[in-house]
Amino acid sequence: MMEKQTPETAPVDEKTRKRADMCMNKCTVCKLGREKGKGFFHWMVKMESRTKLCPWCRAYEKVYGVPAYRKPPQQA
């Protein structure tokens, strides 16, 4: 029997991966918020992550499984 796919278990498309890459490597606010783990930028990304308005932050969460204000888990 096939398992029902949810947004969390569905395969991630190329567009979503590109958006997650933008959040991870190019967005200054998200990048600084993740690196420091405290302060104004961290607070801004955390508040934005609660509202889910930014498409790049949503993609980051979908691809890496953690909110945009947290560092992604290390790949084994």
N, C-alpha and C positions, 0 to 999 in steps of 0.2 A: 504494500500500500504506500502511495506517495505521501510524503510529509507536506503539509500545507506551508507555503512560503510566506513569511512575514517580511516587512521592510528590513528587519534586522538580519534575516537569514538569506535574503535574495542576493544574487550575484551583483556586484557593483560594476556599473558601466564606465566607459572611458571618460565621459563628461564629468561624472562624479569624482573620479580619481584626479582629474585635472583641477577641479575646484578644491579638493582636499589638499593638493600640492600647493595651490595658491595660498591657502590658509597657513599651511605648515612652513613654507619657505619665503613667501613674498609679502605677506601682510605684516606690517611693522607692529601694529597694536597686538595682534595675536602672538607673534613671535616673542616680543618683549614680555608679554604677560605670562607666557609659558616658561621662558627662561628664568625670570626672577621668582615667580611663584608667589609674589606679594606686590603690593603697591597699586598705584592708580591704574596701570594698564591691565594688570591681573583682575582687578575689580571690574573694569569696563568689559572685558571679555566674559567674565563670569555673569554679569548682568545681561549681556547680549545673549549668552547661551541659554538663559532662562526664557527669553522671549522668542528665540528661534527665528529671528528675522533675516539673519545673514545667510545667504545660500552657501558661501564658502565654509562657514562654521558648521552648518548642517551637514555638508559633505564630509568634513573632517571627522565629525562624530560618527557618521555612517561607515566610513572606511576604517578608522582606527578603533572605534568602539569606546572612545572616551570623549568627554567634552573638550572643546577647543582650548580651555584654560589649563588642561593637563597635558603632560608629555605623553606621546604614544608609547605603548609597551614595546620593549626591545624585541626585535626579530631574532628568533633562535637559529 
